[in-house]
Amino acid sequence: MNLDFINFSFLDVLDIFLVALLLYYIYKLLKGTVAINIVIGIAFIFLIWKITQALNMEMLSGILGYLLSGGVIALIIVFQQEIRRFLLMIGTTNFSTKRGFLNQLKFLKTDVSSDIDIDTILKACTSLSKTNTGALLVIEKTNNLDFLVNTGDRMNALVNEAIIESIFYKNSPLHDGATIIRDNYIIATRVVLPISNSTKIPSRFGLRHRAAIGVSEKTDAICLLVSEETGEISYIKDGEFVLYNSISELHDKLEKDVMT
């Protein structure tokens, strides 16, 4: 009896691990977007192609084969934004901290604890909202934001309601730009963020909103924004506004997203 198929080497384990890691990154990139439906469609066509090959349906399998083999350029065009974000995700992943490394292996664990004090951040945003004080907080996840930190003023302060409010106080020299939070520490203020060029953003939103959308398009960071005009608190993730009905619901969404 030939048992060669059960021979398992270290390279086989490494191969499976790397494939799992790649699939995890792809899932993370496409989760919650319309692109996931395109991937499902491609997988469905591929399955039909394999079935037609097995049934020796030469004409249909040939057409599907040419469609799949010649679709690489089309896929690059369709997924150019996702591919760009994927490469940026790989290139800027934060391996410098224990939490950043653990997040890469999160699919092997049931839970990864968050050190971000969401209650304090939301209390500060609520206070700023009552006085229509504009604010933009960027919470770093797995993508390292040092390339943005260098555009502002470095800081190393534990997240604190009074500090956040003082940063965005209208007469404060630090209120312009964004504030970046990493592992429950404010690491930079007056940060210049990339502005989104999306034409889908309503004209009533200003540069602060476009900056929040821009950084969340290019990285997996999440943003909390307080409007200077209306006092409304916006939550922005993956280049889109996340809707919520109450502060408690926003708290739950933030807690979930910070941990994933």
C-alpha angles and dihedrals in degrees: 000000000000112000097172091117092068095053104116122188132186090256090057090054091047090049092053092046093052092047090050090049091050092049090048092054091047091049091048091050097048100034111123095009132107088243089078088067090055090051090051089050092051091048090050092052090048091052092050090049091054091047092050089049091052090049092047092239092158101179097049094039089050092052092047091045092054090045092054097040094048095044098081094095091045090051091051089053094046095044100034093119092046092046090051091050091046093054091045090049091054094043098047101037109140107239092156095089133051091238092051091053094046091053089061089057095040094117087066092055135062095221143008114199120232122225093194113116097223093173092058093046093050092046089054092048091049091051091048090047092057091058096039090243111163117233140166122196121185117197113203118222123171099324111086111237098195089116086065097038089063090063093062142036116295119233136173107201129140112245107271131167094228093048093051091049092048092050093056097037105131095242094044116113088222099055097093116088129008134312118223122213122199124177091344093308127112100231102173143011134193088035118172111226129199111262118233116238093200114139090207093075110103114245092239090073117086137208094289091061092044090051092051091049091045096055092043090052093054100038138021092252118129124220137211115198132186115202116230091206102046105012089233117153113226126195115206126189132162090001094303140097113254110215122221136169103213142011090255090055090047088051091054093048092049093047091051095045095046089055096048 
